[in-house]
Amino acid sequence: MMVNDGSMDKLSETVHVTSHEITHSYFPFYMGTNERKYAWMDEGWATMIPFDLQASLAPGYNPREAIVKGYSSFAGSEQDMPVMTLSYMMKWNSYRFASYSKPAVAYDQLRALIGRKNFDNALREFIARWNGKHPIPYDFFNTFNDYLKTDLNWFWKPWFFEKGYPDLAIKDVKVEDNKLKVLIKNEGNIPVPIELNISWQDGRKVNIPRSAAVWKDTDSTWIETGTSGNIEKIELGDPAIPDINKMNNYFELNRQSASK
């Protein structure tokens, strides 16, 4: 494929396509995944695995954020099909996003969820178990569950089986007992991490992250932090986290208190 791919005008494009094709050495050639039926089992990996390498070899290029931005603009549309839809049944954008963008983002979010070391070890185990064989999607899901001794079905189901979208929102803000309380709701069905950024009028800022694991058993969660002084604004999200609606990610306070 490196021979068949066309020439690129930019260094970032050359780095991207070359590293993508190198990754195919593992998926589907070291492991015989069936791209005709489940293209995401190789194209998704070939998209996600080189993210960090691509960013380091092409300064100023951020493939992770570019893929997340593209997926966020497409998620929830009529053409956005579940990843588990047979690849040969999809066309054009449906195929492209279900095979490349969405699974790549899902893999990246999975790594953030379980930690890089666990993710790398589980992926190596999956590759070792299925070298020279023909794994289907359930072999991937079950290998990670088995190796990590963790039931990740709550994550697999919305990301790979369901038709849905990622959308976190700030639903309520209170100041009680000198504590700032922010209610975050998962308006969509896709579990993604929380990045909450709070700014005070005196220039102070704080970042509060939460793992996507908060959505395992609920669709809303309160985040608390101590507060003093006047809060200026509260922002939710990060360029590396997909979200289809940024309008519900902001809360501005232009008064002394957010008490209700």
C-alpha positions as CSV (number, residue, x, y, z in Angstrom):
1,M,0.0,0.0,0.0
2,M,2.9,2.4,0.6
3,V,3.8,1.8,-3.1
4,N,0.2,2.3,-4.3
5,D,-0.6,5.5,-2.2
6,G,-0.2,8.7,-4.1
7,S,2.4,11.4,-3.3
8,M,1.6,14.0,-0.6
9,D,2.2,17.7,-0.6
10,K,2.8,18.1,3.1
11,L,5.2,16.3,5.5
12,S,2.3,15.6,7.9
13,E,0.3,13.9,5.1
14,T,3.3,11.7,4.2
15,V,3.9,10.8,7.8
16,H,0.2,10.0,8.3
17,V,-0.3,7.7,5.3
18,T,3.1,5.9,5.7
19,S,2.6,5.2,9.4
20,H,-1.0,4.1,8.7
21,E,0.1,1.6,6.1
22,I,3.0,0.3,8.3
23,T,0.4,-0.4,11.0
24,H,-1.5,-2.7,8.6
25,S,1.5,-5.1,8.9
26,Y,-0.2,-6.2,12.1
27,F,-3.8,-5.6,11.1
28,P,-4.8,-7.5,9.0
29,F,-1.6,-9.3,8.0
30,Y,-0.1,-10.5,11.3
31,M,-3.7,-11.2,12.3
32,G,-6.1,-12.3,9.7
33,T,-9.0,-9.9,10.3
34,N,-11.7,-9.8,7.7
35,E,-11.8,-6.2,6.3
36,R,-14.6,-7.1,4.0
37,K,-16.9,-7.7,6.9
38,Y,-15.3,-5.7,9.8
39,A,-13.0,-3.0,8.3
40,W,-12.8,-1.3,11.7
41,M,-10.8,-4.2,13.0
42,D,-7.8,-3.1,11.0
43,E,-8.6,0.5,9.7
44,G,-9.5,1.7,13.1
45,W,-6.2,0.4,14.6
46,A,-4.2,1.7,11.7
47,T,-5.8,5.1,12.3
48,M,-5.3,5.2,16.1
49,I,-2.0,3.5,16.9
50,P,0.2,6.0,15.0
51,F,-1.4,9.1,16.6
52,D,1.5,9.9,18.9
53,L,4.2,9.0,16.3
54,Q,2.6,11.2,13.7
55,A,2.4,14.1,16.1
56,S,6.1,13.7,17.0
57,L,7.4,13.3,13.4
58,A,5.3,16.2,12.0
59,P,5.5,19.2,14.4
60,G,2.3,21.1,14.6
61,Y,0.2,18.2,13.3
62,N,-2.3,16.8,15.8
63,P,-4.0,13.7,14.2
64,R,-5.9,12.9,17.3
65,E,-7.7,16.2,17.5
66,A,-8.4,16.2,13.7
67,I,-10.0,12.8,13.9
68,V,-12.1,13.7,16.9
69,K,-13.3,16.9,15.2
70,G,-14.3,15.0,12.1
71,Y,-16.1,12.3,14.1
72,S,-17.9,14.9,16.2
73,S,-19.2,16.7,13.1
74,F,-20.7,13.4,11.8
75,A,-21.8,11.6,14.9
76,G,-25.6,11.3,15.3
77,S,-26.4,12.0,11.7
78,E,-28.6,9.7,9.6
79,Q,-25.5,8.2,7.9
80,D,-23.8,7.4,11.2
81,M,-24.1,3.7,11.5
82,P,-23.1,1.4,14.4
83,V,-19.5,0.2,14.0
84,M,-20.6,-3.5,14.1
85,T,-22.6,-3.0,10.9
86,L,-21.1,-5.2,8.2
87,S,-18.7,-3.1,6.2
88,Y,-19.9,-4.3,2.8
89,M,-23.4,-3.0,3.6
90,M,-22.2,0.6,4.0
91,K,-21.3,3.3,1.5
92,W,-19.3,6.5,1.4
93,N,-19.3,8.5,4.7
94,S,-21.1,5.7,6.6
95,Y,-18.3,3.3,5.7
96,R,-15.5,5.8,6.3
97,F,-16.6,6.9,9.8
98,A,-17.6,3.4,11.0
99,S,-14.4,1.9,9.8
100,Y,-11.8,4.6,10.5
101,S,-12.8,7.6,12.6
102,K,-15.2,6.2,15.2
103,P,-13.3,3.0,16.1
104,A,-10.0,5.0,16.2
105,V,-11.6,7.4,18.7
106,A,-13.1,4.5,20.7
107,Y,-9.7,2.8,20.9
108,D,-8.1,6.1,22.1
109,Q,-10.8,6.6,24.6
110,L,-10.4,3.1,25.8
111,R,-6.7,3.7,26.4
112,A,-7.5,6.8,28.4
113,L,-10.0,4.7,30.4
114,I,-7.9,1.8,31.4
115,G,-4.4,3.4,31.3
116,R,-1.7,3.2,28.7
117,K,0.2,0.2,30.3
118,N,-3.0,-1.9,30.6
119,F,-4.0,-0.9,27.1
120,D,-0.7,-1.8,25.5
121,N,-0.4,-5.1,27.3
122,A,-4.0,-6.1,26.4
123,L,-3.4,-5.2,22.8
124,R,-0.2,-7.2,22.7
125,E,-2.1,-10.2,24.2
126,F,-4.8,-9.9,21.6
127,I,-2.2,-9.8,18.8
128,A,-0.3,-12.8,20.3
129,R,-3.4,-14.9,20.8
130,W,-4.7,-14.3,17.3
131,N,-1.5,-14.2,15.2
132,G,-2.0,-16.3,12.1
133,K,-5.7,-16.8,12.9
134,H,-8.9,-15.0,12.0
135,P,-10.4,-13.1,14.9
136,I,-13.9,-11.7,14.8
137,P,-15.0,-8.7,16.9
138,Y,-16.1,-10.8,19.8
139,D,-12.5,-12.2,20.0
140,F,-11.3,-8.7,20.5
141,F,-13.8,-7.8,23.1
142,N,-13.4,-11.0,25.0
143,T,-9.6,-10.9,24.9
144,F,-9.5,-7.5,26.6
145,N,-12.2,-8.5,29.1
146,D,-10.3,-11.7,29.9
147,Y,-6.8,-10.3,30.1
148,L,-7.8,-7.3,32.2
149,K,-10.1,-9.3,34.4
150,T,-12.6,-6.5,33.8
151,D,-16.1,-6.4,32.3
152,L,-15.9,-3.7,29.7
153,N,-19.2,-4.6,28.0
154,W,-20.7,-1.3,29.2
155,F,-18.1,0.4,27.0
156,W,-18.2,-1.9,24.0
157,K,-22.0,-1.8,23.7
158,P,-22.5,2.0,23.0
159,W,-19.2,2.5,21.1
160,F,-19.5,-0.5,18.8
161,F,-23.0,-1.8,18.8
162,E,-25.4,1.1,19.2
163,K,-26.4,4.0,17.0
164,G,-25.7,7.1,19.1
165,Y,-23.4,10.1,19.7
166,P,-21.2,11.7,22.4
167,D,-22.6,14.8,24.1
168,L,-21.8,15.9,27.6
169,A,-23.5,19.0,29.0
170,I,-23.4,21.3,32.0
171,K,-27.0,21.0,33.5
172,D,-26.8,22.9,36.8
173,V,-24.3,24.9,38.9
174,K,-24.6,25.6,42.6
175,V,-22.5,27.1,45.4
176,E,-23.4,25.5,48.7
177,D,-21.4,25.4,52.0
178,N,-18.6,27.1,50.2
179,K,-18.4,24.4,47.6
180,L,-18.9,24.7,43.9
181,K,-21.2,21.9,42.5
182,V,-21.5,21.3,38.8
183,L,-24.0,18.7,37.4
184,I,-22.7,17.0,34.2
185,K,-25.1,15.0,32.2
186,N,-24.4,12.5,29.4
187,E,-27.0,13.7,26.8
188,G,-25.8,11.1,24.3
189,N,-25.1,7.4,24.9
190,I,-21.4,7.3,24.2
191,P,-19.1,7.2,27.3
192,V,-16.4,9.8,27.2
193,P,-14.2,11.4,29.9
194,I,-15.0,14.7,31.6
195,E,-12.6,17.7,31.5
196,L,-14.1,20.5,33.5
197,N,-12.3,23.9,33.6
198,I,-13.2,26.6,36.1
199,S,-12.0,30.2,35.9
200,W,-12.3,32.8,38.7
201,Q,-12.4,36.6,38.1
202,D,-9.1,37.0,40.0
203,G,-7.4,34.8,37.3
204,R,-7.3,31.5,39.1
205,K,-8.1,28.4,37.1
206,V,-8.6,24.7,37.9
207,N,-9.0,21.6,35.8
208,I,-11.0,18.7,37.1
209,P,-10.8,15.5,35.0
210,R,-13.0,12.4,35.4
211,S,-12.7,9.0,33.7
212,A,-15.4,7.8,31.3
213,A,-16.0,5.1,33.9
214,V,-18.4,7.6,35.7
215,W,-21.0,6.7,33.0
216,K,-20.9,3.0,33.6
217,D,-24.1,3.0,35.8
218,T,-25.5,6.5,35.4
219,D,-26.1,9.3,32.9
220,S,-25.4,12.3,35.3
221,T,-22.9,13.1,38.0
222,W,-22.1,16.0,40.3
223,I,-18.6,17.4,40.5
224,E,-17.6,19.3,43.6
225,T,-14.7,21.6,44.4
226,G,-13.9,24.2,47.1
227,T,-14.5,27.8,46.0
228,S,-13.8,31.3,47.2
229,G,-14.2,34.6,45.3
230,N,-16.3,35.2,42.2
231,I,-16.4,32.5,39.5
232,E,-16.2,33.9,35.9
233,K,-16.9,30.8,33.8
234,I,-17.1,27.1,33.7
235,E,-16.2,25.2,30.6
236,L,-16.6,21.5,29.7
237,G,-14.6,19.5,27.2
238,D,-11.3,19.1,25.4
239,P,-10.3,19.0,21.7
240,A,-9.3,15.3,22.2
241,I,-12.8,14.4,23.5
242,P,-15.7,14.0,21.0
243,D,-18.8,16.1,21.6
244,I,-21.4,16.9,19.0
245,N,-22.9,20.0,20.8
246,K,-20.5,22.5,22.3
247,M,-23.3,25.0,23.0
248,N,-24.2,23.2,26.3
249,N,-20.6,23.1,27.5
250,Y,-20.4,26.6,28.9
251,F,-21.7,28.3,32.0
252,E,-20.9,32.0,32.6
253,L,-21.4,33.7,35.9
254,N,-21.4,37.5,36.1
255,R,-22.7,37.8,39.6
256,Q,-21.4,37.2,43.1
257,S,-22.8,33.7,43.6
258,A,-24.2,30.8,41.6
259,S,-26.5,29.8,44.5
260,K,-30.0,28.8,43.6
